[in-house]
Amino acid sequence: MARAPHFRAFARCPVNLVATLSSAERSFSRTVRVLNVGLGGACIELAGAAPAPAARLSLHVVAPHLWDPLTIPAEPVWSTPGSDDATTRVGVRFVCESGATLRALNELILAQRYD
């Protein structure tokens, strides 16, 4: 049987990471849980409502292989109710302008696959 085409440009790796989602424009910062991650984006779960669709965000992931958190520019693409009534799942698309950020993100993904 032929495999259906994937709807994402990059596959996702299931993870369970703590991160901080922030926005300089809207002056907020929230602790979130990263559920899956790929080179193109991530699925996160947070308490409360989702950020506005056009928000410019930064996802600060605590990566076990880096000294400092990995900061990835992102924008929300979709949102849906989370695993309980108090949480929201949000899909974010990464807007990486730096090859160094992509390299660090790739290392994070590889490290999570072999944990």
C-alpha positions in Angstrom: 0.0 0.0 0.0 1.3 3.5 -0.9 2.1 5.7 2.0 0.1 9.0 2.2 2.0 12.2 1.8 2.9 13.9 5.0 1.3 17.3 5.6 4.5 18.8 7.2 7.7 19.6 5.4 9.7 18.2 8.3 8.8 15.2 10.5 8.3 15.7 14.2 9.9 13.9 17.1 7.8 13.3 20.3 9.4 15.0 23.3 8.5 16.1 26.8 10.5 19.3 27.4 9.9 22.4 29.5 10.1 25.7 27.8 9.2 29.3 28.1 7.0 31.0 25.5 7.4 34.8 25.4 6.4 37.8 23.3 8.2 41.1 23.5 5.3 42.8 21.7 2.6 41.7 24.1 4.7 41.6 27.3 4.0 38.0 28.3 5.9 35.0 29.3 4.5 31.5 30.1 5.9 28.2 31.0 4.9 25.6 28.4 5.4 21.9 27.7 6.8 20.9 24.3 5.0 17.7 23.1 6.8 17.3 19.7 9.4 19.2 17.7 10.8 19.3 14.2 12.9 21.6 12.2 9.8 23.4 11.0 7.9 23.8 14.3 6.5 22.3 17.4 3.4 21.4 19.3 3.2 23.0 22.8 0.8 22.8 25.6 0.1 25.8 27.9 -2.2 26.9 30.6 -4.9 29.3 29.5 -5.7 30.8 26.1 -3.6 30.5 23.0 -1.6 33.5 21.8 -3.0 35.6 19.0 -2.5 34.1 15.5 -0.2 36.9 14.2 1.9 37.0 17.4 5.7 37.0 17.1 6.9 34.7 19.8 10.1 33.2 21.1 10.3 29.7 22.4 13.1 29.2 24.9 13.7 25.5 25.2 15.9 24.1 28.0 18.1 21.7 26.0 20.2 19.1 27.9 23.1 19.5 25.5 23.4 23.3 25.7 24.5 25.6 28.4 21.8 28.2 27.8 18.2 27.7 26.6 17.8 27.5 22.9 15.7 30.5 21.7 13.7 29.9 18.6 11.6 32.6 16.9 8.1 31.2 16.2 4.5 32.1 15.3 1.3 30.3 16.2 -0.4 28.4 13.4 -3.2 26.5 15.1 -4.7 25.9 18.5 -7.1 23.4 20.1 -8.2 22.5 23.6 -5.5 20.5 25.5 -5.6 17.3 27.5 -7.8 19.0 30.1 -10.1 22.1 30.3 -7.4 24.3 31.7 -4.8 23.8 28.9 -4.5 24.7 25.2 -2.4 23.0 22.6 -0.8 25.3 20.1 1.1 24.5 16.9 3.9 26.9 16.2 6.0 27.4 13.0 9.6 28.3 13.5 10.9 31.4 11.8 14.7 30.7 12.0 16.9 33.3 10.4 20.1 31.7 11.6 21.9 28.6 10.5 23.3 28.3 14.1 19.7 28.1 15.5 18.8 25.4 13.0 21.9 23.4 13.8 21.2 23.6 17.6 17.6 22.7 17.0 18.7 19.6 14.9 21.1 18.6 17.7 18.2 18.9 20.2 16.0 16.6 18.0 18.8 14.1 17.6 19.5 14.1 21.4 15.8 13.5 22.2 15.6 10.5 19.8 18.3 8.7 21.7 17.2 9.4 25.2 
